[in-house]
Amino acid sequence: MDSHRVRVRNLSSGGMMAEGEITLLRGARLSVNLRNVGWVEGTVAWAQENRLGIAFAKEVDPKLARAPVGGGDLSTPRYLRSEALVGYPGQNKEGLRKI
């Protein structure tokens, strides 16, 4: 199965809006690797052009994903500058390739 890097445009405890070159249908099951949170299972709630909404199966703490990993410019929240990795449930997460 493929994996894709997407830009996180909006993140809450129950889901996220992602933007990237990925085509998924509403209802598709997937996994998202969020920085400082790890892999989260979810379902595509909506898809439009190059954006999609993902509803998480379990709530996450969005503050963890926003926390700095290292130094750097903190004037812009890090989640606005970061990317997430989208894959599929059961996928070998160690062997994911960046696209």
N, C-alpha and C positions, 0 to 999 in steps of 0.2 A: 504494500500500500504506500501511497505517496505521502509526503509531508510538505508543508508550505510555511514560509515565514509570512506573517501578517503584522500590520501595524495596529496596535491597540488604540482605539479612538475614544472609548468610554469603558470604564470598568466599575462594576458594583458587586456587592456580595452575591447577587443572584445571576449575574451574566455579564456579557461584554459585547461591544460593537467592535468588529475587526474590519480592516481594510487591506486588500491585497489581490494579487492575481490568482484567485482561487474560485472555482465554480462548484457550489454545493447546492443541493435542493433542500427546501424546507423539510424538516423532519429527519435529516441525516444525522446519525450519531457520530461523535468525534471526541477527541481528547485534545486539550490545550495545555501546553507547558508554560506556566506563568512563572516569571522570575520570583524567587523567594517563597513561592507557594508550591510549585511542582505541578504534576499532571492532574488535570481536572477533567472529568467526564462531562459531556454536555450534548445538547441537541440544537441544530440550527432552527431558530425560531422564525427567521425571515432572511431573505437574500434579495439584494437589489444591486445590479451592476457589479461593482467591485467591493461592495460592503455586505456584511452579514451580521445578524444578531445571534448570539449563542446564549442559550439558557443553560446554566450549570445544573448538574444533577444534585449537587450539595453546595451549600453556601461556602464562600471563601472569605478571608479577611483581606479586603482590597488594600488596606494600609500596608500589609506585608509586601505586596507587589510594588507599591510605590516607594518603599524604603530603599535608600541608596545601597548599592552593592559595594561601591568603592568611593573614591573621591570624585571630583568632577563638579561641574556647574550645577548648583541646586536651585537656580532661579526659576527653572522650568521643571515641573514635576517629572520625575524620571519615567513614569508610565506613559507620558505623552511622547517621549523620545524613544521608547523601547519597542521591541518586537516580541511576538509570541510565536510559538511553534504549534501548528495545528496538525494533528494526525488522526488516527482511527483507533478505537478501543482494541486492545490486544496487540497493537503494533509493537514491534521490537524497538523500544525507545532508545536503546544504545546505538543502533545502526541507522538513525535518521540522517538524511542528507539535507543540506541547506539548498534551497532553490531560489 
